[in-house]
């Protein structure tokens, strides 16, 4: 198991290099803790061997040995939980900081897969990015007949209402990008002189 955990830590270290959200020392501490776990595992094996060699009538010794073993197991579970929390923290920041090349790449993400069936690609573009018509309401924030598209720098999603005004900016995991929403809300799309003509709303073939 320690080899698998070491592999997980190696991947987390690589992922953290993309965000630098977790200090390098914290990652190194997890490696050190893993070494401690390896040593504890050897001690657990020894304690288990001792347990099976004890006289079954010696309940005090059996109880003490079992408590030691269980405490060591709990320490291991704490370590796994800490690694799990580290994973969530790094991956969350990675998702927020990532850049996608195009919408097709976004549609490979968990949130992208979820909303793709509700969208249809259109001819019209906003700053070089295709607009997608929301065919079916996604949630209370994104309604039918609204538009969603990749930002100019491909670092987040923009949602505009039926009047072509930006109403919301999303991170790629579907959470609200509060700062960008504040910056952009009310901005009118620069599409066909700010008017989305009916002719523009045929589906794109590419």
Secondary structure in CASP SS format (residue, H / E / C, confidence):
PFRMAT SS
TARGET T0000
AUTHOR 0000-0000-0000
METHOD secondary structure of the structure
MODEL  1
X C 1.00
X H 1.00
X H 1.00
X H 1.00
X H 1.00
X H 1.00
X H 1.00
X H 1.00
X H 1.00
X H 1.00
X H 1.00
X H 1.00
X H 1.00
X H 1.00
X H 1.00
X H 1.00
X H 1.00
X H 1.00
X H 1.00
X C 1.00
X C 1.00
X C 1.00
X C 1.00
X H 1.00
X H 1.00
X H 1.00
X H 1.00
X H 1.00
X H 1.00
X H 1.00
X H 1.00
X H 1.00
X H 1.00
X H 1.00
X H 1.00
X H 1.00
X H 1.00
X H 1.00
X H 1.00
X H 1.00
X H 1.00
X H 1.00
X H 1.00
X H 1.00
X H 1.00
X H 1.00
X H 1.00
X H 1.00
X H 1.00
X H 1.00
X H 1.00
X H 1.00
X H 1.00
X C 1.00
X C 1.00
X C 1.00
X C 1.00
X C 1.00
X H 1.00
X H 1.00
X H 1.00
X H 1.00
X H 1.00
X H 1.00
X H 1.00
X H 1.00
X H 1.00
X H 1.00
X H 1.00
X H 1.00
X H 1.00
X H 1.00
X H 1.00
X H 1.00
X H 1.00
X H 1.00
X H 1.00
X H 1.00
X H 1.00
X H 1.00
X H 1.00
X H 1.00
X H 1.00
X H 1.00
X H 1.00
X H 1.00
X H 1.00
X H 1.00
X H 1.00
X H 1.00
X H 1.00
X H 1.00
X H 1.00
X H 1.00
X H 1.00
X H 1.00
X H 1.00
X C 1.00
X C 1.00
X C 1.00
X C 1.00
X C 1.00
X H 1.00
X H 1.00
X H 1.00
X H 1.00
X C 1.00
X C 1.00
X C 1.00
X H 1.00
X H 1.00
X H 1.00
X H 1.00
X H 1.00
X H 1.00
X H 1.00
X C 1.00
X C 1.00
X E 1.00
X E 1.00
X E 1.00
X E 1.00
X E 1.00
X E 1.00
X E 1.00
X E 1.00
X C 1.00
X C 1.00
X E 1.00
X E 1.00
X E 1.00
X E 1.00
X E 1.00
X E 1.00
X C 1.00
X C 1.00
X C 1.00
X C 1.00
X E 1.00
X C 1.00
X C 1.00
X E 1.00
X C 1.00
X C 1.00
X C 1.00
X C 1.00
X E 1.00
X E 1.00
X E 1.00
X E 1.00
X C 1.00
X C 1.00
X C 1.00
X C 1.00
X C 1.00
X C 1.00
X E 1.00
X E 1.00
X E 1.00
X E 1.00
X C 1.00
X C 1.00
X C 1.00
X C 1.00
X E 1.00
X E 1.00
X E 1.00
X E 1.00
X E 1.00
X E 1.00
X C 1.00
X C 1.00
X C 1.00
X C 1.00
X C 1.00
X E 1.00
X C 1.00
X H 1.00
X H 1.00
X H 1.00
X H 1.00
X H 1.00
X H 1.00
X H 1.00
X C 1.00
X C 1.00
X C 1.00
X E 1.00
X C 1.00
X C 1.00
X C 1.00
X C 1.00
X C 1.00
X C 1.00
X C 1.00
X C 1.00
X C 1.00
X H 1.00
X H 1.00
X H 1.00
X H 1.00
X C 1.00
X E 1.00
X C 1.00
X C 1.00
X C 1.00
END
